[in-house]
């Protein structure tokens, strides 16, 4: 896959914003060093969304695993194109996830990994999209796949913090 761009996104459902503010104000009054952060859900989210386009085919399985290498830093430094790394060592798979793909959508697939969302875009459909439109499409797909609900932009306060890249200029 080819990396396009990455953004940090925070959203809160307008019906829950005052509750979140009250809760955070109460927490700030306490004398604790414990840090609390809301769990990402359909009402609140704080994600880094990374956008990719498939090179040959749309990925259908996400693998998480471990690779043995005597010189891990050197091994990584030799791999310029990390989207096409040929693994010539033993790769220990510890987790798998089947990726739900819909080639008709602007974002054909999303994979959520804690606070990161990998969004695989349909470059034909999104060729004239702005970054904001792409974020909205990614959130719609994320809500559909992971929260079994619909993302309606008008119902949310959304903050987008783009990186300084020129992809969408």
N, C-alpha and C positions, 0 to 999 in steps of 0.2 A: 504494500500500500504506500501511497505517497502522501506525506504530511502536507496539509494546506495551511492551517492556522490553528491557534488555540486562544480561547478566551476564558476569563473567569466570570461566572454568572451567579447572581443571587436573586432569588424570587421569593415573594411571600404573598399568600392569598390575601386579598384586601379585607376579607371578613376576619382574618386571624391576626392582622398586623397590630391592632391595639392590644390583643392578648399577649402577643410576643413582646411588645414594648413594656407592658406591665410586668411580665415575668422577668425580663432582663433588668428592669429597674429594681425589682425586689432582690435579685441576685447580686446586683452591684452594691447594695446596702449591707450585705453580709460581710463578715470579716474572715473570709476563707481564701485560701490560695488555690482551691480546686477550680479548674476551668471546665465549664460546661458549654456544649454546643448542641443545638437542636439536631435531631436526626433528619436526614433528607427524606422528604415525603412529598405528597401532592400538595401540601399546604406551605411547606418551606423547603428551600433547597439552596445549597451553596456548593457549586460544582466548578471544576475546570472541564470545559468541553474542548476536545481536540477533534478537528475535522480531517478526514482522510478521503482519498479517492482510491478505489481498487485499481491495480495495474493490469492484471490479467483476468482475475475472476474475483467476485465478492466472497470474502471469507465467510465460512459457515460454522466454524468451530473456534472457540477461544480456548487456548491451552495455558495453564500456569504450571511452571515447573522449574527444575533446577538442572544446571549444566555443570559438569565437572571439567575444570581446566587448570593446568598447572600455573599458567600465567593469565589470570582473568582480565586484568587491565590491558595487557598487550593483545590478547585475543579480541577484545572489544574494539580497541583502537585500529585493528586491521580491518574491521568490518565497516566500510564506509556507508554502504547501503543496508541499513539494518532491517529494511523491509524484505530483503532477499538473502538473509543469512542462511548459508548452508550449514546445517549442524552436523559436524563430523565426529562428534563425541556422544557419549551416552546422555540422553535428556530424560530426566525423571519427571514424568507428568504427575502432578499432585491434585490437579483440579481441571475439569473441563466444563464448558458451557456451549450448548447449541445456540447459535445466533439466529434469531427470527429475521428473515429477509423478505422485503417487499420491494421489488425493483421498480414499481410504479410510483413510489413516493420520493419526494426530494431527498430525504434521509432514508436510505434503504435499510439501514440497520444501526442499532445502538447497543453498546455494551457498557454497563455501569460497573465500575470497580471502586467501591467506597466513595471517594470524593472526585473521581474522574469519570468522565463519560467519553467514550470513543464513538464518534459519529461518522459513519461511512456514507458519503453523499453520492447522489446520482449527478454526475457532472453535466450531463445533457440537460436535465431539468433545472439545475441550479446555476447554470452558466451566467445568468444576469442577476443573480441574487446579491443583495447587500449582506454585510455581516449580520445585521439585525434580523433580516429575513431567514438567514441560515440558522441562527440561534433559535428563533421561533420554531422553525421546522424540526430542529433537533429536540427541543422540549416537547413538541407535539408527539414525536415518535417515542421519546423517553416515557412520557405519561401513558401512552398506549401500551407499550411493552412491559414496563415495570410497575406502574401504579394502577393499571386497568381502568384508566379514566381519561378524560379529554382535557388537554391544556387549552384554555380559552384566554388569550392574552389580556383581554379587557378585565378579567377577574384578578389579575396579579399586578403587583409592583415588581418591576424587573430592572435589575442593574447589570449592565454588561461592561466589563473591563477588558478591552481588547489589548493584544500585544502590539508592539510596534513593527508590524510587517506590512509589506506593500501588496499582498495578494489581492485584497479587495479594493485597491485604489483605482 
